[in-house]
Amino acid sequence: MADTYIDGQWGVGDGAGFESVDPATGESVWQGHEATAAQVDKAVSVARQAFGAWRLTSFDHRAEILTRYAEQLVARKEDIASAISSDMGKPIWEARTEAGAMAGKIGHSINAYQERTGHKAGDGFSLSHRPHGVMAVFGPFNFPGHLPNGHIVPSLLAGNTVVFKPSELTPQVAAIMVECLEVAGLPAGVLNLVHGGRETGGALLNAAIDGLLFTGSAKTGTAFHKHFGGRPEVILALEMGGNNPLIIREPASVEAAADIAFMSAFITSGQRCSCTRRLILPTGSFGDQIVEALVARIAKVTIGHGEDEVFMGPVVSAQSAEAAIKFETELIAAGGKPITELDRFDNAFLRPGLIDVTDAQTPDEELFGPLLQVIRADSLDAAFARANDTRFGLAGGLVCDSPAIWEAAQANMVAGILNWNKPTTGAASSLPFGGPGLSGNHRPSAYYAADYCAWPVASQTSPTAISPAMIGMT
């Protein structure tokens, strides 16, 4: 099976073999080989050679190719959804929404480039933008198509070339993306694909790249940041998740509030970086009603695989399921009081868990799994303080019918994505995606990806040479 794509040619990795396992069934759904350091270096070298011509291609032509790419993504929507679902266990309906978002990304990215990094000129000045060079894109497992696509598309539009390493847990969709770009007419060498785990990724980090675009864990992103310490010439765009709070303060509908909290915490089996991890409720009967409503929803949530009409699939692997159970155990040891414990069944399937950690000394960590921590706060100020008691700052939310409280939340909550009466997982490609603290390095993606894919050139201009005025000259 071909598993590398370098200089427009499909090939086979020279490294160790590995496979992708469907977390719902335990069956192998993809087999391939890791790219070696030599193959990674070749991919980067090819990308460097292709950069010279690609950066001089007109933006309109690059946009035409990417528009045709969008058409191919639409045509192969079912292939993309099937690959995502079998690699990571996403229900097919959700995998289809990811495939649709991939196609929708192109139009947003074209608009973003023109608005944020296009050419501007005035009387005696001009502002233009130039690409960096060779960009390394590391893809995550939770959105193996949409998130790397969100780096690749604006990179190519800006005139960069790309070496793409997908997550080793979810490799299948990458080949479909490359095939769609081939049909769209992307020149050879402009996008190159290498598969593999830690060693392949390390080789790409050590290669002669001009930028690293990464979505993943804080631990890995921080290690990458340290790796490039003292090298300001390499642009880094790191999105590293969050320990996200959702505050509920007595809205009109308990049921609507519980639905928002449930969706925020458990969509994608809790494996979105914007999922709610901490639910902050008032003390008293209203908070009790929200907890009771969540327990009822957990009891009847539909869990399954593939074509099943279900809300949740499994987590990405048996190891991830074990990590979630271990994290829950640690919360209990720290003083957490289980309300509904995680229930593991059939390899990587987990029924959601709910745990009260109001008085516990909990770790400030992001768990990728369906476990929601409940915190009680007596006052709004106390709720804001608990919400901000984290090193992260990606997402947050407020469920409340009071505009005044929403204004207070906007003034006090620290989050790059802050939603009102909407799930914390709601994000638009026409807006930036990112946050402060340990959630990233102040390079938000989505609509703002154009910012880190090009650098500005500010020029003072005159059509003819004019001697400048010189003080003291006669």
N, C-alpha and C positions, 0 to 999 in steps of 0.2 A: 504494500500500500504506500502510495506517495504521501510524504508527510512534511517535506520542505518545499518551499517555493522561493527560488533565488534566481535573479536575472531572467525572470519570465519562464523558468523551467521548473517542472515538478521533479522532485527527487526523493531520496530516502535518507533519513538521518543516519549518521555513522556511529551514534552512541547507543546506549542501552535501550532495550525495548521497554515499553510501558503500555498500559491500557487504561481506558475509561470504563468504569463499572456503573451500571444503572443502580442508583442507591435504593430503588424500590424493589428490584428483583435480584440484585447481586450478580446479574449477568454482564459479561463483557460486551460492550457495544462499539468499541473502537480499539484498534491496536496500531501502534506506531513505534518510532524510534526517536530518541533525543538527538538534537543537533549537537555536534561537538563544537569545541572552541574554534577549531579551524573553519567549520562551516559558518559559525556565527561571524567570524572575522570576514569571511568571504561575502556574507550577506551585507555587512556594513560597508565593505569596500565597493560592492556593486551599487549600493544605495548612494555612496559618495560620488561615483562616476555618473550616475543618472541625475544627480542633483543639478549639475551644471546646465543641462538642457531644460530640465523640468522647471527650474526657478525662472527661466526666461520665457517660458510659455505664458501666453496671456491669461489673465484671470478668467476672462470669458471662456476660453477654451477649457481651462481646468474645471470651471463650473459646469460646462456642457458634459464633460466626462462623468462628473459626480452626479449630475442629473440623470444620466443614463444608468448609472449605478443604482440610483434610487428605484428606477423602473425595474431593474433586475431583482432587487430585493423584494419588491412587490410580487413579481412573478414567481419567486421561490419562497414565498412566505411559509408555506406548509413544510418545505424541507428544513427551513431554519427553525421553525417551531418544534418539529420532530427531533432535531439534533439537540436543541436546548433541553427539551423535556427528558430525553433518554440519558443525557449526560448528568443532569443535576436533579431530576425528579420533579421539575415544575409541572403543575397541571397544564394540559395542552392549551386551555383557554388563556392562561397567563403567559405561556410561551408565545402565543400568537400576538398578544399585546406588545411583547418585547420586539418581535419581528416588525410589527407596524411602527414602533417607535424608531427603529433603525432607519426605515425609509423616510420617516418624517424629519429625521435629523438633518438631511441634506438641505432642505429649503431654509430651515432655521440657521444653519451654518453659513449659507450664502448670504443671508440677510445680516448676520452678525459680522461677517467679514467686512461687508460694505459699510456698516454703521460704525464699527469699532476700530477697524484697521484699514479702511479704504484710503483712497488718495484724496487729499484736500489741497486746494490752492487759493491764494488771495493776492492782494496787491503787495508784491515783494516777498512772498513766502510760499512755501509748499510743504506738505507733510505726506510722506509716503511710508510704506512698510515693506520689510524684506524678510524672507524666511531664514530660519536659523541654520538649516542643513539637514543632518540625518537625525531623526527622532526615533528613539526606542519606545515602543508602547507595550506595557505589561497589562494583560487583561485579567480581570477577576473572575471567579467562578459563578457569582450570584447573578450577574447579567453578562454572560460571556459574549453576547453579540452587541448589545446596546452600548455598554460602557466603553469597550475599546473602540467601537465605531465612533463614539463621541470624541475620541482623541484623533483617530485616523483621518476622519473627514475634514475637520478644520486644518489639520496639518497639511494635507494634500492641497486643499484650496489655497493655503498661504504660499505654496511652492516648496514645501519640505518633501523629503523622501522619508520612508518609514521602514523600520524592521519591527515586526510584530511577533511577540511571544505570548500566546494565550496561556491561561491557567492549564496546568497539566491535568486538573480534575475535569475540565470541560473543553476538550480540544475540537469537537466536531464542527462547530459552526464556523470556525476560522477558514476552513477550506472553501466553504460556500461563499463567504465574503470575498475571498480571493478570486474565485471563479466568476462572481458577479462583476468584479472590477476588470477582469480580463475581457469579458464580453463587452463591457462599457468602453473599452479602448484605452485603458491605462497603460502607458508605455512600460516595457520591461525594465525591471530594476527599481522602479519608483516605490513599489511596495514589495517587501520580502517577508517570508514567513518562516519562523523556526519554532519547533516544538521542544518541550522539555521542562524539567524541574529546576532545582536549585543550581545545578552546575551550568545548565544552559543559560539561566538567568544571570549567573555570576559572570559568565563569559561576555554577555551582552553589556553588563555594567562596566566591564573592563575594556570594552572595545572603544574605538574612536568615534563616539557619538557626540552630538551637539545638544541633545535634550533627552530627558527621561520623563515620560508621561505615565503615571501610575495610579491605579485605584486598588486599594486593598487594606490590609490591617495596619494599625498604628505601629505595631512592632516591626513589621517589614518596612513600612514607609520611613520610620525613624532610622532604621539601619541603612537605607538607601541615602537618606539625608547625610548621615555621618560619612558614608562612603565617598560622597562628593564634596566633603568639607574642604575648603580652600581652593575650590575649582569654580569660581563664579562664572566662568565662560560656558558652563553647561547649565541650560535652563532646566529647572525641576518643577513639575506640576504634580503635587502629591495630594490625593484625596484619601483620608484615612479613617473614615467612619465616625461614630459618635456613641455616647452614652446618653441617649436623647430623652428629655422629660416631656410629659404631657400633663398640663394642669387642668383639672375640671373644677369649676366653681358654680354650682347650682344653676344650670341652664333650665329652660322650661321642660325639656324632655329627658328623662332618665334613659329611656330606650335609645334615643338618638346619640346621647353622650356615650353610652356603653358600646354602641355600634362603631363610633369613631375610634374609641379606645381599642376595641377588638381588632379592627382593621389595621390600626397603626402598629399594634404589637405583633400580629400573627400572620399578616400577608406574607407570602413567600416563605412560610414556616419561620418567620422571624429573621430571615437572612437578607434583609435590605439594610444598608448602612444608615438609612433614615428611619428605621423602625423605632417605635417607642420602647425604651428599656425600663423607664421609671414613670409610674403613674402617680401623680400627686393629687390626693383627694382631701377634702375637708374632714375633720373629725365630726362624728355625729351620724344621724340617721341618713342624710343624703349620701354621704360617702359609703355607708353600709349598703344602700340600695344599688349603687354602681357596682360594688363588689359582687353582690348577689346576681345582678344581671350578667356580669362577666362569667361567673361560675356557670350560669345556665347556658350561656353561649358555648363555653368550652365543652360542656357535657354533650351538646348536640352537633358540634362542628363536624363537617364531613371531611374525611381524610382518605386519600387514595392516590392513584397514579394515572398518568397518561391521559387517555380519552375519558376517564371517569369524570362525572359531573361532581366535582369536589371543590372545596375551598382551599385545602392544603395538600401538598405532597410531602415526601420525606425531606429531611435535611440532606445535605450533599453527600454524606458518607456515614458509615457506621462510626468512624472515629469522631465525626462532628456530633453525633448523637451521644457518644460517651462523654465528650467534653461538656455538653450541656448538662448531663446528669451530674458530672463532677462539680460543675459550677454551682448548681442548685445545692448540692451537699455542703459546699463551702459556705454558701449563704446561710444555711441552717446552722452550721457550726458557729457562725458569726453572730447568731441571735435572731435570724430570720424565722418567721412563723409561717409554715406552709398553709395555704388556703386550698389549693388544688395542686398536687404534685405532678411533675412531668411523668408521663406514662409512655415508656418505650415499648414498641412492638414491631415485629417484622423488620429486623435489620436496622434501618435508618429512620423509621417512622416514629414521631413523637406527638402525643396529645399534649396541648399546651399546659403550662403550669403558671400558677399565680402564688406569689409569696409576699407577705407583709414584712418589710424591712425597716419600719419606722424607727425602731430603737436598735438596729443592728449596725455594726461597723463593717460596711460592705466595701469590697474593692471597686475602685473606679475603673472598670473594664467594660469593653464591649463584648457581649456574648452574641454570637450568630446562632440564634435558636429561639424557639417559641416559649420563652420564660419572661414573665412580666413582674417587675418588683413594684409593690404598692407602698406608698409613703403617705402618712397622714400629717397634715399641717393645719394648725389652728387658725392662722391668719393668712391673708394674701401676701403680706411681706415675708412670712415664714415660707410660704409656697415658692416665692421667687428665690429665696435664699437656698432652698433645697434644690430647686431646678438648676441653679448656677453652681452647685457644689460638685463640679466635675472639671477635669482637665480638658474635656472635649467641648465642641461648640458647633456641631453640624446642624442638627435639627431640633425643633421644639414646637410646642403647640399649646393653645388655650381653647378650651370648650367652655363658653360662657355667653350669656345673652347680653351682657353689659358692654356697650362701646367704651365706657370709661375704663373698665378693667382691661379691655383689649389695648387701649392706649397705654395703660400702665405696663402691660406685658411687653409692648414694643419698646418701651423706655428701659425696662429692667432685665428682660431675659436675653441671655447671650447665646445667639444661634444665628447661623447664616441663612437658614431656612426656618421661618417662623410663621406657622399657619393658625388661622382663627376659624374654629368650628369646621375644620377639615382634618383628615388624617395627616400625621407628620410625614407620611410617605408620599404625599402629593407634591410633585415638583414638575415644573414646566421647562421645556427646552428653550423657550423664549426668555428665560430668566437665568441668572447665574446659579450654580450649584456648588456649594462649599461652605466652610465655616472656619472660625478662628480656633485658637488653642491647638490641641493635639489632633484636630480634625483635618489639618492640612497645613500647607506653607503659604497661605494667602494667594493661591492661584486657582480661584474657582473655575469650574468647568461649565458645561452646557453653553449658554449664550456667550459667556466670557472666555471660552476656550480660544477664541480668536486672539485674545490678548497675549497668551503665552506661546502662540504659534508663529508670531512675527515680531520683529523689533522695529521701532520707529526711526525714521530719518527726517530730521527737521532742517529745512533749508531756507536761507534768505536768498532771494533771487532778483536778477535784473537782466533784461534781454541784451543790454550792452554794458561794456565796461565803463564805469564812472569813477573818477578819482574821488576817494573819500576826503572829507574836510579834515585838515590837520591843523590843530591848534599851534600857533607860533610860527607857521610857515608863511612866507610872503611871496 
